[in-house]
Amino acid sequence: METLTQLPVFNNTQNAFAYKSNQELHRSYWLFRLINSPLLVKISTSLAQWAFNWHLPVTPLVKYTIYHQFCSGETLQESQPVIDRLLQYGVKSLLDYGVEAKETDADFDQTIAQLLKSIEFARNKNAIPAISTKITGFARFALLEKVSAQTPLTPAEQEEWNRVQNRMHTLCKAAQAAQMSIYFDAEESWIQDAIDRLVNDMMEQYNRPFPVAFTTLQMYRHDRMEFLEKLFAYAQEKGFFPAVKLVRGAYMEKERNRAEEMGYPSPIQPDKEAADRDFNRALQFCIEHSNQIAVCNASHNENSAAYLCRLMQENNIPHNHPNVWFAQLYGMGDHISFNLAKEGYNVAKYLPYGPVREVIPYLIRRSQENTSVSGQMSRELGLLQQETRRRKTKQ
Ligand SMILES: Cc1cc2nc3c(=O)[nH]c(=O)nc-3n(C[C@H](O)[C@H](O)[C@H](O)COP(=O)(O)OP(=O)(O)OC[C@H]3O[C@@H](n4cnc5c(N)ncnc54)[C@H](O)[C@@H]3O)c2cc1C
């Protein structure tokens, strides 16, 4: 039996940042220093929003700084050099059209058209095993909420719901034909039941023989382990291939505040330890059934990555087993992605792309999340600093 010391070492910054030039490394370092300050983040995000609202010419500044750190380009063609560069280091790309929170049918159709383009772009490209999307990019939030609450729909809403289902089928059919997967994000719990219904239906219909649709499980919810076990049992019964992306969850404070305001029990685990415990249990469950379920460990937590590596080792699962993936966001967690890829694990970066103006909400979330996820920022910053020093001493 191999020991833990042979598992990937995540503090190898030479591997982690080999894909960055000195100038890019420097830019990342200063950007993370800025993001590390909640006050500066608050001021700069307000300024950026104000400037965009007033149509001031700030696009080049945003593009050169935060946009390039977290997004691959405004178009698929502009993203190609990033995709190529990641692949040189064994890291694949999950295309993520960064447009969100749309409300009209015209916008939804536009999102679907763009997602179909990205599926077409990815066809036959080993570098892009999947695309990712948020269902709120092509379904009205209030409708998802109503379906989740099981409130009867009006005839017009029923037609709207049918259109959402048709959009899901259009996407999954295209992905199946291109032999690739679609990762559907998990969102707020009060629209998640509708999302689960949609994605479960897609898995049942299209995940044969390979996983086309991936559902996302937020392990900060106390009911997701049970959800996973039920999904697996149902898939066994119906003969389809379940596929799950595991995350901890991005809306914790919003969830807790809403539950408190509206007086219902919070869907969130009592503490971080409970969320971590269920995250690990879910990883273990998937690895124990690794020939019957596909799993993606979508996290910037080094312990979770190391734990999955250990589980694979203990269960004699090869590093590049097609059903086991690791994913991080582009611009973050490079020490995990590139060190794992070097050891031959399946690793993909979420690659948001799209017009600067459209991805602003995503960028604001990234910078705000970075200031709030404790410890992660200083870890990123420390690693960038370590690599800068290493390169200087080598010169
Ligand atoms: C590739 C990728 C895809 C993602 N897709 C989605 C998605 O579809 N939907 C989504 O919601 N999020 C998504 N996320 C974000 C994710 O849910 C986390 O918010 C983020 O990754 C931080 O968690 P971590 O595992 O990386 O790190 P960690 O630092 O280990 O965990 C931080 C997370 O732990 C949880 N947590 C913290 N404190 C507590 C507490 N007191 N009680 C309970 N839980 C607590 C919260 O979820 C917090 O975000 C994605 C992340 C990645 C990397």
The ligand as an SDF file (V2000), in Angstrom:
LIG
                    3D

 53 58  0  0  0  0  0  0  0  0999 V2000
  -15.3840   24.2500  -10.3070 C   0  0  0  0  0  0  0  0  0  0  0  0
  -16.3740   24.8110   -9.3320 C   0  0  0  0  0  0  0  0  0  0  0  0
  -17.7290   24.7890   -9.6210 C   0  0  0  0  0  0  0  0  0  0  0  0
  -18.6610   25.3050   -8.7100 C   0  0  0  0  0  0  0  0  0  0  0  0
  -20.0070   25.2290   -8.9920 N   0  0  0  0  0  0  0  0  0  0  0  0
  -20.9090   25.6090   -8.0470 C   0  0  0  0  0  0  0  0  0  0  0  0
  -22.3070   25.4060   -8.2280 C   0  0  0  0  0  0  0  0  0  0  0  0
  -22.7580   24.8780   -9.2550 O   0  0  0  0  0  0  0  0  0  0  0  0
  -23.1430   25.8060   -7.2460 N   0  0  0  0  0  0  0  0  0  0  0  0
  -22.6930   26.3620   -6.0630 C   0  0  0  0  0  0  0  0  0  0  0  0
  -23.4910   26.6740   -5.1850 O   0  0  0  0  0  0  0  0  0  0  0  0
  -21.3760   26.5730   -5.8870 N   0  0  0  0  0  0  0  0  0  0  0  0
  -20.4840   26.2080   -6.8300 C   0  0  0  0  0  0  0  0  0  0  0  0
  -19.1450   26.4010   -6.6010 N   0  0  0  0  0  0  0  0  0  0  0  0
  -18.6970   27.1590   -5.4040 C   0  0  0  0  0  0  0  0  0  0  0  0
  -18.5770   26.2480   -4.2010 C   0  0  0  0  0  0  0  0  0  0  0  0
  -19.8630   25.8410   -3.8040 O   0  0  0  0  0  0  0  0  0  0  0  0
  -17.9080   26.9110   -2.9930 C   0  0  0  0  0  0  0  0  0  0  0  0
  -18.5920   28.0670   -2.6260 O   0  0  0  0  0  0  0  0  0  0  0  0
  -16.4780   27.2880   -3.1810 C   0  0  0  0  0  0  0  0  0  0  0  0
  -15.8240   26.4360   -4.0490 O   0  0  0  0  0  0  0  0  0  0  0  0
  -15.7660   27.2380   -1.8170 C   0  0  0  0  0  0  0  0  0  0  0  0
  -15.7680   25.9100   -1.3270 O   0  0  0  0  0  0  0  0  0  0  0  0
  -14.4510   24.9970   -1.3560 P   0  0  0  0  0  0  0  0  0  0  0  0
  -14.8430   23.5760   -1.2910 O   0  0  0  0  0  0  0  0  0  0  0  0
  -13.6610   25.3620   -2.5430 O   0  0  0  0  0  0  0  0  0  0  0  0
  -13.6000   25.5170   -0.1030 O   0  0  0  0  0  0  0  0  0  0  0  0
  -13.7450   25.5240    1.4760 P   0  0  0  0  0  0  0  0  0  0  0  0
  -12.9870   26.7350    1.8840 O   0  0  0  0  0  0  0  0  0  0  0  0
  -13.3490   24.2400    2.0800 O   0  0  0  0  0  0  0  0  0  0  0  0
  -15.2550   25.7270    1.8110 O   0  0  0  0  0  0  0  0  0  0  0  0
  -15.9000   26.9520    1.9290 C   0  0  0  0  0  0  0  0  0  0  0  0
  -17.3530   26.5790    1.8150 C   0  0  0  0  0  0  0  0  0  0  0  0
  -17.7410   25.7590    2.9380 O   0  0  0  0  0  0  0  0  0  0  0  0
  -19.0930   26.0060    3.2770 C   0  0  0  0  0  0  0  0  0  0  0  0
  -19.1390   26.5320    4.6490 N   0  0  0  0  0  0  0  0  0  0  0  0
  -18.3430   27.4830    5.2000 C   0  0  0  0  0  0  0  0  0  0  0  0
  -18.7020   27.7270    6.4890 N   0  0  0  0  0  0  0  0  0  0  0  0
  -19.7670   26.9160    6.7530 C   0  0  0  0  0  0  0  0  0  0  0  0
  -20.5930   26.7140    7.8810 C   0  0  0  0  0  0  0  0  0  0  0  0
  -20.3970   27.4130    9.0170 N   0  0  0  0  0  0  0  0  0  0  0  0
  -21.5860   25.8090    7.7860 N   0  0  0  0  0  0  0  0  0  0  0  0
  -21.8000   25.1070    6.6680 C   0  0  0  0  0  0  0  0  0  0  0  0
  -21.0350   25.2530    5.5390 N   0  0  0  0  0  0  0  0  0  0  0  0
  -20.0360   26.1390    5.5790 C   0  0  0  0  0  0  0  0  0  0  0  0
  -19.5880   27.0600    2.2860 C   0  0  0  0  0  0  0  0  0  0  0  0
  -20.1750   26.3560    1.2390 O   0  0  0  0  0  0  0  0  0  0  0  0
  -18.3100   27.7520    1.8330 C   0  0  0  0  0  0  0  0  0  0  0  0
  -18.4340   28.3140    0.5400 O   0  0  0  0  0  0  0  0  0  0  0  0
  -18.2100   25.8720   -7.4920 C   0  0  0  0  0  0  0  0  0  0  0  0
  -16.8520   25.8670   -7.1890 C   0  0  0  0  0  0  0  0  0  0  0  0
  -15.9330   25.3430   -8.0730 C   0  0  0  0  0  0  0  0  0  0  0  0
  -14.4840   25.3300   -7.7160 C   0  0  0  0  0  0  0  0  0  0  0  0
  1  2  1  0
  2  3  1  0
  2 52  2  0
  3  4  2  0
  4  5  1  0
  4 50  1  0
  5  6  2  0
  6  7  1  0
  6 13  1  0
  7  8  2  0
  7  9  1  0
  9 10  1  0
 10 11  2  0
 10 12  1  0
 12 13  2  0
 13 14  1  0
 14 15  1  0
 14 50  1  0
 15 16  1  0
 16 17  1  0
 16 18  1  0
 18 19  1  0
 18 20  1  0
 20 21  1  0
 20 22  1  0
 22 23  1  0
 23 24  1  0
 24 25  2  0
 24 26  1  0
 24 27  1  0
 27 28  1  0
 28 29  2  0
 28 30  1  0
 28 31  1  0
 31 32  1  0
 32 33  1  0
 33 34  1  0
 33 48  1  0
 34 35  1  0
 35 36  1  0
 35 46  1  0
 36 37  1  0
 36 45  1  0
 37 38  2  0
 38 39  1  0
 39 40  1  0
 39 45  2  0
 40 41  1  0
 40 42  2  0
 42 43  1  0
 43 44  2  0
 44 45  1  0
 46 47  1  0
 46 48  1  0
 48 49  1  0
 50 51  2  0
 51 52  1  0
 52 53  1  0
M  END
$$$$
